[in-house]
């Protein structure tokens, strides 16, 4: 997926969430609004991580589809870096909220 498209989607989600919170804030107690905002932020953070994971997986696939003997030193280094990043992102996704 294109980074510009992903950015647009996240901006749209943010605008919708912001508008919803603004419109509904008067109907919630302050504590409920804060809890709802925290839940939305956690979901957005997880969505950003998911998008990052998809991006890394796409880059890994581009390199891994090339025969190993034909990969350059730079591609080998990038492959290792992407694998480390993917592990980091997967751990962040698996981490419980607030953990």
VENCOR-V190458 format. One record per residue. N is the residue number from 0. PHI is phi in radians with two decimals (* if undefined). Layout:
# VENCOR-V190458
n;phi
N;PHI
N;PHI
This chain:
# VENCOR-V190458
n;phi
0;*
1;-1.25
2;-1.07
3;-1.11
4;-1.15
5;-1.13
6;-1.10
7;-1.12
8;-1.10
9;-1.12
10;-1.12
11;-1.11
12;-1.04
13;-1.06
14;-1.15
15;-1.11
16;-1.10
17;-1.06
18;-1.11
19;-1.13
20;-1.11
21;-1.12
22;-1.23
23;-1.65
24;-1.04
25;-1.21
26;-1.64
27;-1.91
28;-1.30
29;-0.99
30;-1.13
31;-1.14
32;-1.14
33;-1.14
34;-1.08
35;-1.13
36;-1.09
37;-1.11
38;-1.10
39;-1.14
40;-1.09
41;-1.11
42;-1.15
43;-1.17
44;-1.05
45;-1.14
46;-1.11
47;-1.10
48;-1.12
49;-1.09
50;-1.10
51;-1.08
52;-1.07
53;-1.07
54;-1.11
55;-1.13
56;-1.06
57;-1.09
58;-1.16
59;-1.06
60;-1.09
61;-1.04
62;-1.38
63;-1.20
64;-1.30
65;-1.42
66;-0.95
67;-0.99
68;-1.17
69;-1.67
70;-1.33
71;-1.40
72;-1.07
73;-1.10
74;-1.13
75;-1.11
76;-1.13
77;-1.10
78;-1.04
79;-1.13
80;-1.11
81;-1.11
82;-1.13
83;-1.12
84;-1.06
85;-1.09
86;-1.08
87;-1.10
88;-1.14
89;-1.08
90;-1.14
91;-1.14
92;-1.19
93;-1.31
94;-1.16
95;-1.16
96;-0.99
97;1.36
98;-1.69
